[in-house]
């Protein structure tokens, strides 16, 4: 069954030539101070958003439940978001 599904889904995807990608131009036309990088994400903001998650949902693939997200790692998540906005890069892991 797995090989049948794999064959089907592999057939509907196309392989793109990544050597000839279009050039992406900067389309932000406002002042640099208006960019999203000036947005400040605090631990309290992250915790409040995470606390709004439904607590009765199953944990993800890493067995991290919503309580742990909101109570234990909101500080780290805030730092990751803040650094990502500051640097303009998304962390690899």
C-alpha positions in Angstrom: 0.0 0.0 0.0 2.8 2.4 0.9 4.6 1.9 -2.4 1.3 2.6 -4.3 0.8 5.9 -2.4 4.4 6.8 -2.9 4.2 6.2 -6.7 1.1 8.2 -7.0 2.3 11.2 -5.0 5.7 11.1 -6.7 3.9 11.3 -10.1 2.1 14.6 -9.3 5.1 16.6 -8.3 7.4 18.3 -10.8 11.1 18.6 -10.5 12.2 22.2 -11.0 15.5 23.4 -12.5 17.0 25.3 -9.6 19.9 26.6 -11.7 17.5 29.1 -13.5 15.4 30.6 -10.7 13.9 34.0 -11.3 15.6 37.0 -9.7 13.6 38.3 -6.7 13.7 42.1 -6.5 13.2 44.0 -3.3 9.7 45.3 -3.3 9.5 47.0 0.1 9.1 50.7 -0.7 8.7 52.2 2.7 11.3 53.6 5.1 13.6 51.0 6.7 12.2 51.8 10.2 8.8 50.5 9.0 10.2 47.1 8.3 9.1 44.2 10.5 12.6 43.9 12.1 11.7 46.8 14.3 8.9 44.8 15.9 9.7 43.7 19.5 8.6 40.3 20.5 8.6 39.8 24.3 8.4 36.7 26.4 5.0 37.8 27.7 3.7 38.1 24.1 4.8 34.6 23.2 3.5 33.2 26.5 0.1 34.8 26.0 -0.2 33.4 22.4 1.0 29.9 23.5 -1.5 30.0 26.4 -4.3 30.4 23.9 -3.5 27.0 22.4 -6.0 24.3 23.2 -4.5 22.4 26.2 -6.4 19.2 25.4 -4.7 18.5 22.1 -2.2 15.8 21.5 1.5 16.7 21.7 3.4 16.9 18.4 6.0 14.5 17.1 8.5 15.5 19.7 6.0 14.8 22.5 5.9 18.5 23.5 2.5 19.4 24.8 1.0 22.9 24.8 1.6 23.3 28.6 5.3 22.8 28.1 5.3 25.3 25.2 3.6 28.0 27.2 5.3 27.5 30.5 8.8 26.2 29.8 10.1 27.4 26.5 8.4 30.7 25.9 11.6 32.6 26.8 13.6 30.6 24.2 10.9 31.0 21.5 10.9 34.8 22.1 14.6 35.0 21.6 14.5 32.9 18.4 11.7 35.2 17.0 13.6 38.4 18.0 16.9 37.3 16.5 15.2 36.1 13.4 13.5 39.5 12.9 16.7 41.3 13.7 18.9 39.4 11.4 16.4 38.8 8.6 17.1 35.1 8.6 15.2 32.0 9.7 17.1 29.5 11.8 17.9 26.2 10.1 16.9 24.1 13.2 
